[in-house]
């Protein structure tokens, strides 16, 4: 449509509103459909199935990823996607044809007599199967149905509310500003139409339903054995990802939609925020108190009140007279500033407001059907909205950050980008608002807000991220977003929005963060303490404890609510909160290695226990609050977080240690009437099968366990990640099967790691009757670390031990009460071994 007049564009929009399907503007015509029984036509990478007015095309993109598209009347919708890059959609593998379908090296695809799709593993176990009536068409709308046998559990869909397991629930995808949302509220801020099924006979599988309209999902809510999904319009286009493990599915999903970029290391630190810190003086006071109280902190956030009249890309110079000076002062203390930048631009003609003036001049705003610019009310008052579906508008938007980057603002926060619009019945733009798509491999065309709404926030984040990368090509961009879509992890971290200061919301946040991780958003957080309402002292302390083990750790609360900084409830609570913040900084080497793993493999940082331990799906304990940080740390808060009642923790098979004491976790006695034992008590021999341990909640304690077979790197506490640790790198060795650990380091902020400026080293341990060998692989990368020596603690060790590094004997000390052997080794950059011989 390049070169079309505004009048012609209005005509296209009007035609779309009259019932045309804009998503088929670049449709692909195929052969006419024959009536009667399904007809299967082989293709090099799949099959076409013609039946009852539709054509179903099943293509194998990889051996384990299938794309399924359904054409109405022989016409496929435009082959384009905001979620799946064109390069991956073009991938293909050769398949082995069969009379009823085809097979790849990993799966078998069968077409049923009713024209349904069955996907099996090569042993014939069903991974996914269509229901007896797989497709219904209703005008522009449609419904897809698949069988959901009893025993299959459903996860994902981003940070939807409700229980961790989505089975028995139904949801709508429609990004919505949901202030004070509740456990039952749906929809909320994000639309991530991807879910994972776990527990089926053929293992786990995932489905990405790539439709940006107001899609819906029913996971055996209406029909106890049926999974249904549909939309009122748009393409019938989904991807089925075979496992067999949940980890396989999630990693392949991030192959499909892209992985989160490596974050700056400071983003892993503690972050303090409030809506709002009202002046530069207040920011300095907060920073000063954090440092005086020795609470490690990396980030302070500026909410909308730092701006002039809530206008994005402005500064209130009365209260923030020198933003660059403030950023320099904070940097000198090791604290970064992140500033909010909402996407609504104040409609302020003839006022010298650059974002509005340049946006109007470049035709960068969303339009009404009559061609005028859409205006809606948000924080600045009457506002206009950038049209992020246009590549040139995203470039314009990204350039607006230049003065703030120059002033030293380290990252940016895109809020209100569902988009939220005040004083409308829907809380957002009218559905007939017109966007112009000119981006990626989409046809150059107009689209209504009904099509674009769910991707609007993601494209806002994309514009910010790409702008920052252009402005600072050698620095990692940090962007936080509230609204997003599948694939949005490529551009920003996220948080769960305007939660509440309640015990139920603490529990809900754990579920939301786990499901975000399974949905590709490994970097996510929830407002610690709750955004609205004001937490009790105990609630805030418990939230700090759990938050310290979540991917993004930010304390944030709204104006008008009680203060929620770490010190607000007195010395006793402050001491506990500080201790858990410090523990996060001790674990920074482990967290940073998880960040590296996520960036190149896609594994979430925060995971459900069954992610690495599938048998946990069958555990008898209430695991509704349990999660793992990587595969090695299992965090087990009380399943009823407000209750003092003793509860059981089911530890997966393989053996576990108490993180805090280093002692082997002790199982409860088998007898039903035997006294319950604490997880910190010891027994003569550690059991290697899965065990149940008992925990009694204490405000100053959060149960954390370490998998036997872990080599856990830690460091001395620093007050920020910009402070170089002094002393030794700590390696805690927990002997067990597959004993391994990874060291990762780089400069923490630049893109040098992409050019070899990193350190990655695998460490392994092997136990024998004579003792233990700890082997260091040769390091990868050219980065030189801060440590020169390594303090090693071997847990679960009894008796004496003679330690040698190569030909050199090392001094070792034994701690019989802690069952630990300790020694200091030299740094083994080129690899090598340390041997321990039992005394």
N, C-alpha and C positions, 0 to 999 in steps of 0.2 A: 504493500500500500504506500510505498515511498512516493512522495510527490502529490498525494491526494490533497484536495482542498478540505478546509474545516467542514464545509457543507457536506462533502462526500463522506467524511468520517462520521458526521451526525447520522447520515442515512444508514451507514453500516451498523451503528449502535442501535438505531431504531429497529432495523431488521432483526438484529439479535434479540431485542426485547420482545419482538412479535412472535418469537418461537423458533427462530433458526438456531442452529447449534454452532457457535463460533469455534468450538474446539475442533470441528471437522473442516476448518477452512483449508487445510492441507491434507485432506483425506486421501486414502489410497484405494482405488477401485480394484476389485478382483473379480474373478469369474462369477456369473450368476449362481444363486443358490438353488440346488435341486430339492424338490420336495421328497418326503418319505423318510426312510431310515437314514441315520447319519452316514455320511460318506467321508472316508478318510483319505487324504492325499498326502503322500510322503514329501518332505522337503529335506534339504541337505542337513538342516539342524533342527528338525522337528516335524510337525504335521499341521495340516489344515483339516478342520472337521466342519462339514457343512450339514446343518440340520435346522429345520423349522424356522427359517427366516433369519438365521444367524450363521456366521462363520467364526469358529474358534481357532485361533492360531496359537500353537504351543511351540515355542522356540527354546532351545537349550543355549543359554549364554555361556555357561560353564557346565562342568559335569554335575554340579549341585545346585545351580540357579536356573530356574525356568521362568520365562516370561509368557504370560497368558493374556491374549487380547481377543476381544469379541467384537465383531463387526456387525452392525445392523444393516440389513439389506445389501450385504456385500461390500460395505464401505467402512474401512477402518478410519478411526480418528487420527488426527495429526500425531505423528511419531515425534513427540517432544516431551520434555519433562523438566520441572524445576528441581526434582529430587535426585534423578539419576542422570549423570552426565552422558552426553552423546557417545563418548568413547566407550563407555561400558555397555550402553544399549546396542552398540554395533558389534560387540563381541559375539563369538559363535564357536561352537565345537561340533565336530562331525558326530552324528548319532548312528546307531545301528537300527535300521527300520525293522518293524514287525507288522504283522497283519492288523493288529489292533493298536499300534502306537509305535514306540521306539524305546531304546535304552541308551544311556550314557555309561561312562565308567563308574558311576555312583548310584544311579537310580533307573528304575523302569517306569515308563509312562504307558498307561492303558486307557483306551477310550471305551466306555461302556456302551451297551446297546441303546441306552437312553441319551447318548451323547455326552455323558459326564466324564470327568477327569479323575483318574486314580493314579497316585504316585506311590511307588513301593521302593524299598531297598532291593538290592540284588538277591537277597534271600527270600523275597516275596512278602516281607512284612510291610503292612500298609503304613505309609507316612501320612498321607492326606488323601481323602476321598470326597468327591462331590456327593451331596444329598440326592435322593431320587429325583427331585425337581430342581436342577442346579441353577437355572436362570429364569427370571421373570422380567419381562419388559413392560413398562407402563409409561407410554408417551416418551418423554426424554429421560425418565427415571428408570431404574433397574434394581433388581435384587439378586445377589449371588448367595448360594447355599452350599455348605459343606457339612459333612458329618462331624460331630464332636463327641466321640465315645466317652463314656464315663471313665474317669481316671486321667483324662487329659486336663492340664492346667493351662491357663492363658495369662501371659504377662506382656508388658510393653505399653504401647499407646502413649508414651511420654508420661507427664505428671498428672494424668487423670486422677480424680479422687476415688474413694471407695477402698476396698481391701487390696492387698498386694496381688492376689490371684483375681483375675478379671472374670473368671468363669461365673456364670449366674448373673452377670451384670450387662447392661447395655449403655452405649455411649454415643454422643454426637460430636463430630468434628466441626467446630465453629469457634475460632479464636475470640474470646470474650473477656472483657475487663470484669473480673469477679472479686471485687473488694469484699472482704470478710466472707469468702467462700467457706462452705462447710463440707463435711465428708460426703454429703449427698449431692453437692452442687455439680452440675454438668450442663453445658460445657464450661471449661475455664480457658486459660490463656493460650494453650498450644494445640496444634493439630498435627500429630505424628501418627499417620495411619499405618503403623507397623506393629505387629504383635508376634509373639513367640508362643508356640504350643510345646509344652513339656510333659512327659509322662506317657506318651503313646507307644504302641507296640513297635513302631518303626523309628522311635527316637524323636528328638525335637525337630520342629520345622518352624519357619517364619513366613509371614506374608506381608509384603508391602503393597497396599491398595493405593495406587498412585492416581488419586482423583482429588482435585483441590476444591470441589464444591462441598456443600454441607453434607458430608458423608456420615454414615451411621454404622454401628456395629452392635450385634446382639450375640453374646456368647452363651448360648443355652439359657437365656433368660425367658424368652417366649416359648421355645421348644427345648426340652431338657437335653436333647441329643443333637441339636443342630446349631451350627455357627452361621449367622447371616450377616451380610454387609451389603450396602448399597448407597446410592446417591440419587439426587433429583435430576442430575444432568451430568454431562461430561463423559470422558472415555471410560470404557470397560477395560481396564488395564491393570494387571497385578503381577507381582513377582513372587514365586514360591521358592523358598530357600530350604534345602534339606540339610540336616545335621550330619551325624546323628546326635551330637551333643548340643546343648544350649550355647556353649562357647563357640562351636563351629558355626552355628546360625548367626550369632551376633558378629563374629569376625567377618563372615561373608556379607552380612548386611552392610557393614562399613566398607567392604570392597565395593559394594553396589552404589552406595550413596555418598561415600567419601568419609575420611577420618578427621577427627578434630586435630587441628595443628598443635604442635608442641607449644605449651603455654610458657610465658615467662615464669621463672621460678618464684618470683615474688607473689604471683597469683596463688601459690600454694600456702602462703603464710596467713596469719590471722588478719582479719579486715574489720575495721570499726566504721559504723555508719549511723546516720540518723536522718530522718526527714523532719527538719533539716538542721545542720550546723549553720547558724544564721550569719556568721561573720568570720573574717579571717582570724580575729582575736579568739573566737571560740574554738576554731580549728587548732590554733596554737595551744590553747589551754588543754584541749583533749589530748593532743599529741604529748604535751608536757606531762600530763598525769599518767599516760600510758608508760612513758619512759621512767617517771619517778617511781611508779609501782612495779617496774620491771616486768611488764606484760609484753612479751614479744609481739610485735605488730609490723606489718608490711604495708598496709593500705589504709587510708582514710578516704571516705566518699563524700562528694558534694552533691546534694540533692537540689531541687529546682530553685530554692531560695537564694542560691549564689548568683542567679541570673537577674537581669533587668526586666522587671515585670513578667517573669516566667517565660521570657522569649528565648528560644534556643539560640545558641551561638552568641550570646551576650553575657556581660558580667555587670553585676550591681557594683559600681565603683564606689558607692558610699560605704558599703559593708565589706567589700573586697577590693580595696583601692589598688592593690598591686598583686595580681594573681601570679605573675611570674616570680615575684619575690617570695610569695607564700610557698610556691612549688619548690623553689631553691632551699628555703628554710626547712621544709619537710624532708627534702632529699638529704640534707646534711644530717638528719637524725635517722636516716634509713627508711623513711616512710614515703610511699608514692601517693599521689592524688589521682582519683578517678572522678570524672565529672559527668553528670547526667546530660544527655542531649536527646530530648524527645523529638519525634519526627514532625509534629505539627508546627508549622511556621506561621507566626502571627501575620494576619492579613493587615499589613500596615503600609499602605501606599503613601508615597511622598513624605516619608519619615526618616529616610536615610537608613532603613533597615536592610542591610545587604542581602540576607537570605531571601527576603521577599522580592526585592528589586531584581536580583539576578535570576531568581526562579521564574518570575513573570517574563523577563526578557528572553529566557531560554525555553519557554513553554514547558516547564518542568513539573507542573502540578496536575493533579487529577481533575477531570472535567465532569460537569453535568451532561445529561443527554443532549441538551440544546447547545453545547459547545462552550458555555460559560464555565469559569473555574468554580469548582465546588468549595464552599465555605462552611465550616462547622465549628462549633464552640468547644474549646478545650482550655487548658490552664492559661494561655495568654489572652483568652477571649476569642473573637472570630479568628479562625485559622484556616490555612490552606495546607494541602497534603502532597508531598512529592510523589511523582509517578515512578516508583522504583522498578516497574516492569520494563522501563526503557534504559538501555545501557548508558546512553549519554546523560540521563538524569542521575544515575548512580555516580557517574564520574563527577558531575557538578556537586552532588551532595558530599562526596568524599573530600573534595577540595575545600569545603567550608571549615574543616577541622584544622587547617594550616595554622592559624594564629594560636590555637590552644596547644597544638603540638609544639610550636615554637616556645610557648610559655612554660613547657615542661610538664603538661598534664600527661600522665602515663597511660591512661586507658579511658574508655568511654562506655556509657551506660545508656542503651536504647530502651526506654520505657514507653508505656502507653501505645504500643505499636500493634495492637490487635487489628485495626486501630480503634482506640477509644474515642468516642465523640459524645459530648455532653448534650443533654436536653433533646435526645431523639428517642423514639420508641424502642429502637433496636440497640442503642448504645454504640452504634457504629455508623458508617456511611450507608446511604440508601443502596439497595442492590443494583439499581440501574446506573449508578455512577460509572463513568467510562475511564478505563485505563487503556493505554496504547502499548501493546507488546512489541518491543523491538530489541530482542535479546537472544543470545544463545542460538539454538537451531529452531526456534519457534518461527512460524510464519509471521511476517510483519502485519499486524492486525490490531483491531480494537477488541476489548473484552470488557464484560461487565464486572462490577465488584463481586457479584455472586461467584464468579470463577476465580477471582484474584484474592479475595479476602483472606483465605487461610495461608497464602504464601506472602502476604504483604509484609508482615513483621520479619520474616526470614530475609526478604529482599532488602528491607531497611538495614538489617544487620550486615548483609553482604556489601551494601554500599559503604557502610562505615568501615568494615574490615578492609575492603579493597582500597578505600581511600587512605587509610592509615599505612597500609603496605606500600602504597605509592609515595606517600609523604616521607616515610622512613623505611626504605627498602631493606635495610640491614637490621631492623628491629622487629621483634615479634609483636604483633598487634594483639591488644586485649580489648575485647568487646563483650559486654553482657547484654542479653536481650530477655524480654519477658515473653514475647510471642515468637513462634517459629513453626516450622513444618519439617517433614522428613528431609534429611540432608542438611539441616540448619547447623549441625555441629561443625560444619566446615568453616563457619564464620564467627561463631561466638559461643561463650559459656552462657548458662542460663540459671535462673532461680525460680522458685515455685510461686512467686507472687505474694499477694497481700494476705498472708496467713494470720492466724490468731494465737494469742498467748494462752493456750489451753493444753492440757495433757493430751487430749485427743489429737490436736494438731501436731504435737511432737511425734506421736506415733505415725500419723498420716505422713509427715515429712520423710520418715524413713522409707515408707512404701513408695512415695513419689520419687525419691532420689534413686532407689533401686530400679524402678521401672524406667526412669529417664536414662540410666546407664544401659539398660537392655535395649533402649531405643536409639542408641548412638550418641546420646548426650552424656559422655563420661564426666564432663566438668559441669557440675550443677550443685546448687546449695539451696538451703531454706533459711529464711530470716531467723537467726538464732534468738530465741525468746519469744518469737511471734511479733509480727508487724503491728498488729492492732490489739488493744486491750490491756496490755501491761502484765508481765508475768509475775507470779509469786517468786520469792527468793529461791525456794527449792526448785521450782520449774526452770528458772533461768540457769541455775547451777547444773541441773541434769542436762539441759539442752547444750550448755557449754561442753559438758563431758562427751556427749554423743557427737556434737558438731565438730569436735576436734578430730574425729575419725571419718568425716565426710569430705567429699572432694573440694568444695568451696566453703570456706569457714568465715561467714560474715555475720556479725551482730548488727541488727538493724531494727528500728522501731519508728513509728509515725509520730508526728508532732501532736501534742495534746495528750499523749500517753505518758506513763511514768518513764523516767530515764532507765536505760537498760545497759549502760556501760558496766564493765566487769566489777567495779568497786561499789556499786550503788547499795548493796545489801550488807556492808560491813566486812570486817577483817576475815571472819571465818569463811564466808562464801567466796570472798576474793581469793583467799589462799587456795581453795579447791579449784576455782576457775583458772587461776594462774598456772597451777600444776598441770592441768590438762592442755593448756595452750603450750606450755613448755614441752610437754610430751610430744606434741605435734612437731615441734621444731627438732626434737631429738630424732624423730622418725623421718626427717626431711630426705635423707639419702634413699630410704625405701620408697617414699612417696614420689620422688623424682624419677626413680627407676620405673615406677608404675606409669608415670606420665610418658616416658620414652616408649614403654611397651604399648600404651594406648595409641600413640602417634603412628607407630609402624605396624601394629597388629589389630587394633580396634577393641581389645578387651577392656571392659569397664574398670574403673578404679574401685568403685563401691558396687558389690555384687550380692545377689541372693546366695545363700549358702549352697543351694543345689547347683549353682553355676559350675563350680569345680568339683562338687561332691553330689552327684545325681541321686544317691540313695537318701539324701536329706529330704527329698520329697515324701519319703515314707516314714519319717521320724515321728515318734509319738509325742514329742515335746511341742509346746506352743512356741513356734519359731517366728512369730509375727513381728518381732523387733530385732531378730538376729540378722547379721549381715557379715560379709567378709570385706576386708580392705586388701585388694589383691587376693591371691589364693592362700596367703600365709597367716593372716591375722583374722581371727573370728571375734567379732564384737557382739556381746550378748546382753543388751539392756533388759530390764524387766519387761515382760510382755504386757503387763499392766503398769505403765510407768509411774502412776500415782500411788501404787499400792505397796505396802511394806511386806506383803506376803512372799514367803519363800517360793522359788520357782525352779524348775528343772531346765537344764541346757543339754541338748543332744549334740554330742561331738561326733563328727564323722569318723569313720574307721581310719586307723593309721597312727593314732597317738597324738596327744596335744600337751602343751605346757602352759602353765599360768604365766602370762606376760609379765606381771608385776613381780612375782617371786622367782621366776625361772624354774620352779619345781614342776615335775610332771603332774598333770591334772589327775585328780583321784576320783574314780567312779564311785557312785553310790553302791552300797552293798546289795546283793541280789535279793535278799529276803525282803518281802514286802513290809514286814514290821521292824526291820532293822533301822537303827538311827540314821538319819541323813547326814552325810559327811560333807564338809566344806571342800570346794575345789582346790583349796590350797593345802589340804592335808596330804600326806604321802603314804604310800603303801610300799611293801618290799619290792614289788615288781610292777612295772607299767604295763597295762593291757594294750594290745595293739588293735583290738577291735573297737568299733564305735562304742562310746560309753555315754552314760548319763551322769551329769554332775549337778549338784544342788547349789543354788546361790540365794542368799538372803540380802535383799536390797539394803544398801547403806548410801547415804547421800554423798559420801566422799569416795565412793568406789564404783567403778564400771568394769564388769568382767570382760577381760580380753584374753584370748588364748592364741598360742602360736603353734602352727602345725609342726609335728615332728617331721624332720626333713627340710627344715628352713635354715638358711643362713641369712640373718637379718642385719643389714647395715644401719648404724645409727651414728649420731654425731653429738658433740657438746652443744648445749643450749646457746643460741645467739639471740640478740634482740631484734634482728631482722635477717632476711636472707642476703642482704647486701653486706652484712658483717661476716668476715671470713672466720670460720671456727678456729679456735686455738686448741692445740693438743692432738689427740689421737682420733682416728676413725675407729669406731667400735664395730666388731663383728660378733654377733651372738649366734653360736652354732647349736642347733637343736637336732641331735642325731635322729635319723629316721630314713625311711625309704625315699629314694630319689632326692637325696640331700643336695640342695643347690641354693644359690642366691646370685644376685646381679648387682654390680656396682655401676652406677651411671653418673656422669658429671659433665657439665659444660659451663660456659660463662654465665648462663642463667637468663640472658636477655637478647642476644643477637641471633642472627641467622647463620653464624659461623658453623654451627653443628651440621648444617647441610653440606658444608665444604670440608668435613673431616675434623672440625674443631670440637670434638667430644671425646669422652672416655667411656668405654663399655667393657666390662670384664665379668666373666662368669666364674664363680667360686663353687667348688663341689666338695662334699665330704663322703668318705667311705669308712664304714665301721667294720672291723674284723675282731676275731677273738683276741688278737694281740694288742689292739688299740684302734687308732684312727689316723686317716690321712686326709689332710685338707689341701686340695689342689686348686691353684690359681691359673686359669687360662691366660694366654698372652692377651694383653689389652688391645682393643681396637680403638682407632682414633688418635689424634695428636694432642688432646687437651691434657695439661698437667694439673693434677689435683692439689688441693690445699694440704692434704695429709702426707706425712713422711713415714709414719709408723702406724701399725694396726694393733689395737688391743682386742685380743680374742678371748671370749668366754665360751667354754664348752659346757653346755647344760646336761643334766642327767648323768654326770660323771661321778663315779665312786672310786675312792682310793687315790693312790699317787699316779703320776704320769711323767715320763721323761719326754721332753719336747726338743725336736731338732728342725732347723730350717736349713735345708741343704746339709752342709757339713758342720754347721754351727749349732751348738747346744744353747737353748733358750731357757732362761729362768722361769719357772712356773710355780704358782701357788694354788693350793687346793682349799676348798671351802666345803667341808663335809656336810654342814647344816644346809647349805644351798645346793648341794650336789653339783658343784661347779669346779672346773679347772680353768685358771686364768694365766695368760702369758701375753707378752708383747712381741710381735714379729715385725720385721722390716717390710717395707712396701715392695711388693713383687710385681713391678710393672711389666716385666718380660715373661711373667709366669713362673711357676715353681711350686714346690710342695712343702708342707709342714707335716711332720710325722709325730704322732704321740704314741708312746709305748707304755702300756700299763705297767705300774710298779709292782 
